[in-house]
Structures are given as C-alpha cells and as structure tokens.
C-alpha cells in the first residue's frame, strides 16, 4: 500500500471509531426500546467496519 492509501485507511478507522462511540452514547440515552435497538445495531455495524478496515493493515 502507498502512504496515501494508509493515511486514508487511518482516517477511515478514526471515523468509524467516532461513529461507533457516538451511537453507543446515543443508545444509552434513548428510552424507546425499538429505537435504542436500531442505534445499537448501527454501533455494531460501525464496529464491524472498523474491524474490516483494520484487517487491511
């Protein structure tokens, strides 16, 4: 991989970690069980994307 590609992946990892954290924070504040479940699923999805990107390294 080129330096530019590695920097892109590093940036993408940071974004995915941020999205995961924000989704977890939002889910912890939600009262509606269905909505909370959906947001928790989003957090899990971002976690999986993070793992997939990290696997490229």
N, C-alpha and C positions, 0 to 999 in steps of 0.2 A: 504494500500500500504506500501511496505517496504521503508526504507530510500533510498536504491539503486534505486528503481523504481521512487521515487520522484525526485532524482537527475537527472535521465535520462530524465524525463519529463521537468525539469527545463532547462536542456541543450538543449533539442529539441526546447523549446519555444524560447530560445535565438537565435538558428539557424534560425528559421522561421522568427523572427523579423528582423534579419540581412538580410535575403534573400528578404523580403518584402521591406525593406529600399533601398537596392541596386537596385532592379528592378524599384522602383519609381524614383530613381536618374537617372538610365539609360534611362528610358522612357522620362524623362524631357529633355534629351539631343538629342533625336532622331528626325530626320527630316521626315523620311519616315512614313506616316500615318499608313500603314499596320503593319509595324514592331513595331511601337510605341504601337499600339493596342494590339499586341501579348504580348509585355513586360508588359503592364498594366494589361493584363489578368493574367500573371504569378504573379504579385504583389498581385492581388486579391485572387488568389489561395493560396498563402502563408499566406495571412491574414485569410482565412477560416481555413486552417490547424492550425494556431495559436489558433484561437477560439475553435476549436475542442479539441486540446490538453489542453487548459486552462480549458475547461469544465470537464476534467477528475479530476481536482483538486477539 
